[in-house]
Amino acid sequence: MGHSLARLSRARATSRSEGFDVKEVLYPGFEGRPPAESLDAFFEAVELQVDIYRLSHKHPRIYATGFGALVLLGLRARAKVKDLPAVIQGAVPWQWAREATGGDGEAGEQARLSLTDPAAQEAFVQAHLYSPLDAAERKAFFNGFVTCTAFRDIYRWFDSGWLASLEGELAARPPAIDGIRVWLGGEDELIGEEEHRAAERALGASWPMERAETWGHFPYIDAPGPWVAAIRALGV
């Protein structure tokens, strides 16, 4: 996920008490970090972190949400992490990437700027978060957007041409999409089941899907206890 330092603060305290940790993959350009110079450089930075983390964990798994699911599939297409079981929580934003990205990335910059407005932030919280945020949590959450220098690149790189290439690469190696399961939040108003189905149709996949009726798009914020318990049940 992007800007996960703020998003995972509640869940990490709970997971550590359960005897495991949730490690963030720190995307270039997020949370004030320098952006990657190219999509290849972006993936190389992610791959390096995953390789380091997996050396120190007995049973590593990948958890990807929203845009992070596209990153996961990009890694699989690059013949990376194909042996690591993965959970996609919230559907892969396939139609979003096909329809909203491309060009010079200006749409990404506009999306970022829109979330610097206090009124837009309040509307986002009311629509997509079901647990109150204190002032510090809210500031940290939205600073993840405000300080992100990668929005323009993300919208420019992960476009319909990249998706078409990804479809071809994964179709040539069907095992690359194995070992993935999908979690859907019954209250997720941001990315719904149809996005998941669009990704399955595009890739010829049929992933096991589980629905948590009370979860929204951010269960690690809204319901850190149940979310951690669900992760624990996977056998980490």
Disulfide bonds with the S-S distance in Angstrom:
none
